[in-house]
Amino acid sequence: MQGNVLDISTENRRLNGVVRPALIVCALLAVIGIGGSLLVSGSTEHGTEHLLETYLVSFSFFLAISLGGLFFVLLQHCTRAGWSVVVRRVAEAVAANVWLMALLAIPVVLGMNHLYRWTDTAAAAHDPLLAGKAPVDMAPAVADTLIGPKATPAHHQRLVDSMALLHTDSYIKTVEATTYYDRRAVLPEIEAPTLLVFAAGDRLTPPPIGERMAAKIPNSRLVVIPEAGHLVNIERPQAFNDTLLEFLESQ
C-alpha cells in the first residue's frame, strides 16, 4: 500500500514563466481601456459624468463580489467549519481583492459630488429638494418657469395643484432620469412615424431642441405651437388635440 501512495511533492504547482507575461498583457489592456474611456468621455457632452456613473456601477458589482467572499471566509472561521477548507480557498482569493477595491474607490471618492449630490454642500444649499422641501413647497415657483406668456391664472393654478400631488422621492428620480438619461445617440434608429410637439414659449425645452431631434429621427414631423409654454396641452388644448388628431389620421 505504501508504494501506491501518490507523491505530489515533486509536482510543479507554480506558474513561473506565465504570471509575468500575463500581468504585462493585463496592464497593457488596462492602460488602453482607461485611456480610451478618458478619450471618449472627454470628447462627448457630459462624458465625464457618464463615465463616473458607469464606473460606479462596475465598481459596485466587483466590490459586492469581493465583500461576499470576505463574508464567507469570516463566517467559516467564526463557526470553525472544517468542511469548507477546499472551497474556502476560492473565497479567500476573491476576498483578497478588497485591498484592490479600496484603491479603485479613489475615482468614486473624487466624483462624490456628482454621484451623490447631497455631499456637495454648495449644491445642496441651492437645491430645494436637497434642503428638505417637498414639491408642494416649490410648485408656485416652478410653475412660473413652465407656463407661457399667454397662460391664464387658471392654467397656473392647475399646474400648481398637479405638482402638489407629487411625492418627493418620485420627483427627484424623475429629475435625475431626465437629466442624466441621454438617448440622443439612438434617435436615428427610431423607425415609427414620430410627432414632435413643441411650444414657441417653452423655456425648458425650446423649439431648437425639437429641430435637432427632428433632424435625427427619420420620418418625423415637428410642430411648434405658438403662444404656449412647456405644458402646451394645458395652455393650448385645442391646438394640441388638432395637431395630434391630424397626425394620427395621416398614418
N, C-alpha and C positions, 0 to 999 in steps of 0.2 A: 504493500500500500504506500510505503514511503517513497518508492520510486515513481509513483503515479502522481505525486503532488506537483502542481503547476508552480513553477518558479517565475515570478513576474519581476524579480529584482533586476533582471538584465534587459527588460523591455525599455524601449525608447518612448518615454511619455512626455517628452518636451517638443516644443515647436521651434527649436533652434533653426535659424535659416529661413523661417516663414514669417515670424512675427514682425521683424523689422521691415521687410518689403511691404507687408500688409498695412502696417502703420503709415508708411510713406504714401501708399496709394490712398488710404483713407484721409490723410492730411491734405493731399492734393485735391481730392474731391471736395473736402470741406472748404478749402480756400476758394475753389471755383464756385461752389454753391453760395457761399457768403458773398463773394464778390458780385456774382450775377444777381443775387437778391438786392443788394445795395444799389447796383446799377439800374435795375428795373424800377425800384422804388423811388430812386432819385429822378427818374425821367418821366414819371406819371404824376398826375394831380392827386394829392393826398396819399401818395405812395408810401411814405414813411409811416403814416398812421395805419394803413392797411397791413404793412409788413409787421408792425408791432402786434396787431391783433391776431394775425395768423401765427406769429411766433408764440404768442401766449397760449393758443390752442395746442400747438405741438408740444410746447414745454409742459403744459398741464398733463398731457397724455403720458409722456415718458416719466414725469415726476410721480404720477399715480402708480405706474408700474414699479418704480424703484421703492416707493414707500410701501407698496403692497408686499414686495419681497422682504423688506425690513420688518414689517409687522409679522410675517410668517416666521421669520427666524427668531424674533423675540418671543413669540408665542411658544415655539418649540423649546426654547431654553427655559422659559418660565415654568412650563409643565414637565420639564426634564424628559421629553419624549425620546424614546430610543428608536422607534420605528422609522423616523423621518431622516435618519442620518444621510441616506443616499440622495433623496430628493431635496434635502435642505441645502446641499451644495449649490444647486441651481439658484435657489432663492438667495443664498449668500452672495453669489456672483452678481445677481441683479441688484441686491441691496447695496453693493459696493459702489454703485453709480450715484449714490446720494451726494457724495462729495463733488462729483462732476456736475450734478444738477444744481448744487449751490453756486458753482461758477457760472453756469448757464443762466442763472437767475438775474445776473447783472443787467442784461437788456430790459428785463421786466421792471426792475427797480428804477432804472433810468427813465423808462417810459411810463412810470406810475401815474403821472398827472394826466396823461391821455387815456390810459387804460381804465383808471379809476378816478374819475373827475373830482370826486369828493375829497381826494387827498390834496387837491390844489386849492389852497385857502383863498387865493385871489379870485379864482373862477367861482368857487362856492359862495363867496361874498356877494357876487353879482348875479347868481343864479337863484331865482325864487324857489325852484323846486328843491335844490340842494339846501336852501336855507330853511326848508321845512314848510313852505307854503303849499297849499293844495290848488288844483286847477280852478276851483271856485273863487279863490282869492285873486287869481291872475286874469280871470275871464274878461273883465271890462277892458284892461289894458291890451290884452292880446286881440280882443275883438276890434279894437281901434286900428290895429295894423292889418287886419284881414279884409275889412269891408272897403268898398269902393267909395269914390267921392259922391256918388249919387244915391248911396244907401240911405234908407229911412231909419228913424229911431226904432221902428218895429223890427227891421232887419237886424239891427244891432242887438236888441234885446233877445231876439230868437237865438242868435249866436251865443250870447252870454248864458242863456238858460241851458243850451245844449252842452257848453263847456263845463258848467257847474255839475253836470251829472257824471263827469269823467272821474275814474279812480286815479289816484296819483301814480301808482306803480305802472298801470297800463299806459298812462300818458307819457311817462318817462321812457318806457320801452318803445313806444311809437316814435317819439322824437329821435331816439338813438337809431332805430331802424331806418328812419327817413334820412338821417344824416350820414350814416356810415355804410348803408347797404347800397352799393353802387353797381348797377346793372347796365350801364350805358354801353358796355362792350358787346352785349348780346342783342342790342336793338336791331341790327341788320338781319338777325336770324328770325325775326317775327314774320310769319307768313300770313297770318289772318288779316283781313281788312281792318284798319285801325283808324279811329276817330280821335283826334286830339282837340279838346275844347279848352281854350284859354280865354282869359278876360283882359281887356285892354288896361284896366286899372289895377291889375293884380301886382302887388309889390313883393309878395313872397315868391311866386313863380311867374315872372313876367313873360310876355309873348316870345321874346328872343329864345327862351328855353324851348318853347314849343317848336320854333323854327328849326333849331338844331336837331330836335328829336325827329321831326318830320323829314329832315334831310337824310336821316339814317334808317328810318323804318320804311321798307318797301310797301307800296300800295297803302299809303297813309294819307289822311286828309286833315289839314289844320284849319280850325275855325276860331277866330278871335271875336268874341262878343264885346261890343263897346259898352261903356258906361256901367261897368261891373267890376267887382273886386275878386278876391280869391274864391269866395263861395258864390260863384256865378249862378248856380242852380237856385239859390235863395233870393238873390237880388234881381235876377232876370229869369224867373222860372219859365215864362212863355217862350222866350228866345232860346233858352236851353232845351226845352222839350221839342220845339220845332226843329232845332238842329239835329237832335238825336233821332227823332222820328224820320226826318228826311234821309239821314244816313242809313237807318235800318231798312227803309223802304227801297233804297237803291241797291241793296245787296241781294 
